[in-house]
Amino acid sequence: MKTFEEKWTAWLDGQLTGRELSEFEASLPDKAAAETEKADARKLGALLKRELSARPLTNEEFFSHQLGERIMRESGEPSREREVETSTWWTIRRLLWTGAASLAVFLVFTIFVMRDKNPAEESQYLTQILNARVDPVVSPNATISMFEAKQDRATILWTEGLQSLPADYAAK
């Protein structure tokens, strides 16, 4: 039994006849739209046959083509149509040159970027931990950390797991 797609293709090509044709057309939900699509498909097929067909060769071209093919066969050289190009754009030599050039560009940019940095300078984001103390009575799993940023003259109190802040950490 043919699938719907096979029947559809046969119907478009005009290959359905008799009972099979009448059954298929009865199964179409919208026969008018299907007929329009069939006409469009035939127009497209005619256009493609007209525009994409091979150009007919003149006697001189045909003779030259046959003669060239015979010469190639007798000389043992492969035909131009059958010849497969094995070379690619990314040969080993090009890969090496590309890698070396990329490495050189990376080094130049690295030198220019790192030239402005003095490794002995302290980062502006560096802080110092002053002390950390946890009261086991208040919360046994709590951590308290204090950080001081020197340039901004700020102290940051970081607490995790505290249920309440001890009285000796009150802001002054």
N, C-alpha and C positions, 0 to 999 in steps of 0.2 A: 504494500500500500504506500502510495506517495504521501509525503508530508505536504503541508499547506504551501511551503516555500517552493517545493518542486512543482506543484500544480500551478502556483502563481506564475512562475517562470515559463512553464509550458503555455499557459494562457496568454502571457505577454508575447510569446514567440508565435502564437497561432497554431500550436501543435495539439491542442485539445479538440476532440471531435465527439459528436454523438452524445451518448448518455453522460459521459464524464464531463463534457463541456456544460451541459445543462445542470448537473449536480453542483459543479463548482460555482457557476454564476448564481445559483440559488443560495449558496452558502455565503455570498458576499453581503456584508451589512449595507453598503451603499454602492449600488451598481453604477450609478452615474459618475461618482467620484473615481471608481475603479476604471471606467472607460476613459475618463480624462487622463488618468495616470498612464494607461496603456498607450494612448495617443502621444503623450509626452515622451514616453520611453522609446517609441518608434521614431519620433523626430530626433531624439538624442542619438539613437543608433545610426540613423542616416547621416547626421552631422559628423559623427565620429568616423564613419566609413569614408566619407568624402574628404575630411580634413587630415585624417591620420593614416591614410593609405600610403604605401610606398610609391615613390616616384618611378614611373616606368623608365627604363634605361633605353637610350637610343642604341642603334646597332654598333656605333663606334665605342660607346661606353661599355656595352655588354661584351664586346670582343676584347677590349682592353682589360676588363675585369677578369674574364676567363683566362686570358693570356698571363696576367699577373699571378693568378692563383696557380696556374700550371707551372710557372717558373718557380714559385715558392715551394711547391710540392717536390719538384725534381731536384732543387738545390738542397733540400732537407731543412730549410728554415721554416719555423712555425708560421702559420697564418696570422695576419695582424688581428683578426677578430678573435682568435683563440689565445693569443698571447696574454698572459696574466702578468701584470706589473707587481713585482715583489718589493720594490723599493717604497719606503714610506717617507714622510717628511721628517719624522723623528729618528734619524739615523744615530748611531753611537757618537759620531763626531759632533753632531749638532747638540745632542744631549750633554756632552762634556762641555762644550762652549757655553751653552745656556746655564749650566750649573756653575761654572766658573764666573760667568758674568753676574749671576744672581748673588753669589757669595761676595764678590767685590763690591757690589752695590750695598749689600747688607753691612759690610765692614765700614764703608765710607759713612753711611748714615749713623752707625753706632758710634764712630769716632766723633762726629759732629754733635750728637746728642749728649754723649758722656763728657765731652770737653767742658761743658758749662757746669757740671756737678763737681763739688769738692767732697770726696768721701769722708773727710774728717768732720764735716759739719753735722750737727745734730738735726734730725728731722723735726719739722714743726709739729708732727703728730706724735712725737715721743712723749710718754708720760712716765711718771715714777710711782710705783706702789709704795704708799707710806706705811700702812699697817692693815692688818686684817684680824679681826677678833670676832669670835662667835660665842654667844652666851648659851650654853647647853640647856639652861632652864627654859629660856624663851622658846627656842626651837632647835632641836638637835641636828636637823639637816640644813640649817641656814648658813649662808656665806655672806660676809660683809667685806667689801674691798673699797679702798679709797685711792683715788688717782689724783695727781696734781699735774697740771699743765703749766710749765714755768713761764712761757711767754704771755699767756692769757691771765695768769695769776688766778686760776680757778681750781677748785677742788671738787672732784666728782665722787659721790658716794654711790657704790653699786651694791645693791642688796638682792639676794635671791633666796627664796624659801622662808622669809621672815613672816611671822604672823603679826608681829608688832615691832616697832623700832624701840630699842632700849633708851632709857632716859638720858644716859650719858652721851648720846649722839645728837642731842638737841642742837639746833642751829643757834649760834651766838651772834 
